[in-house]
């Protein structure tokens, strides 16, 4: 299992795979996704840079000795075709995230290095496998990249290209309130455009007077996971892969519930952040 960080801090991750390529990059766009999260679009200089959906980049700011890692939210196809990479950065007290929120501007230059073993990278000819993706807070970032990659595979498959055939994919995505469900609209659009995708949204501390049909007000509990598992065909359930990313306590709770629901350990992959 991958146990690393999603706003990854130096010294807080176990040993992980890392690309040998350190590339310069230019910020081309900055958008506020919520009061605490900003999205960055980077133009990557080195054409050799590639990544797998779910990975992150170590993010180096000129003149700053410390660094951190941010997970990609975009799909690998965007980088391959346009040399663009998208990240989402939650504001914390750590200097690199403060720089992103307070000082970074379009045109700012940084350096990035792809890293991480928490990834989804099926190849043409691999057996079709169903996925359950469970995200908490900004733990959505690498799982959003996976969802977008699956949508790209679906599109390429329809065009007759020789790519992996994705299976059924369900996303369970929780945050404190609806404003912090930063990719809500994007995920709902992806699901409306792809028959093999479904997304359920949860808000744990939202005012229930703001209730909507699209958001469950409560936590991702055993009942929610059980209902999700019931949507997969029984013959393919033993090969289901469950990807979890979010606060450590949430990951531990979801993993324990999945094990109670007869999902075995090797089917569960997760990324922890601090």
Secondary structure, DSSP 8 states (H G I E B T S, - for coil): -----SEEETTSS----B-S--EEEEEEEEEESSSSEEEEEEEES-TT----BT-EEEEEETT-S--EEEEB-S-HHHHHHHSEEEEEEE--SSHHHHHHHHT--TT-EEEEEEE-S--B---TTS----EEEEEEGGGHHHHHHHHHHHHHHHHHHHTT--------EEEEEEESSGGG-TTHHHHHHHHHH-TTEEEEEEESS--GGG--TTEEES---HHHHHHHHTTS-HHHHTT-EEEEEEEHHHHHHHHHHHHHTT--GGGEEEEEE-
